[in-house]
Amino acid sequence: MSSLSRTLARAIAAVVVVGVAGGLVLQGQQAPAVKRNIVLKEDITGIADREGVMAIVELPPGAAEGPHTHFADVYAFVLEGTVSLEVDGKPRATLKAGDVFHIPAGVVHNGINNGSATAKLAAVFVAEKGKPLTTQVK
């Protein structure tokens, strides 16, 4: 094999290795993470074993919460962006800024941002004290 052929073969091999490695890195990338910032958490006066929890939820473009439930009734207001909401037993809904929704305790649901801008929601949870706020469903 000539020197030029060996150099060309090495260059092609390097391009293939870089391409395969780049593809593996892209496959290993995860969807952007959903952020939940709890802004208030207090006992609810007059209702034993319940607490009120207020949170700001941010879903970056491409983010999904994944199917989950709450030990809480959730009341939410879409502040910015658009969210696709999947709720067991209901058709998928597309919600935009200004829309509101309620998720009863224990109902499986999933919020997805298929848009190009971060979606922000204000959520109020009437939650069972001592239980996790969110439980992922497998």
Secondary structure, DSSP 8 states (H G I E B T S, - for coil): --HHHHHHHHHHHHHHHHHHHHHHHHHH------EEEEEEEEE-TTSTTEEEEEEEEEE-TT-B--SEE-SEEEEEEEEESEEEEEETTS--EEEETT-EEEE-TT--EEEE--SSS-EEEEEEEEEETTS-S-EE--
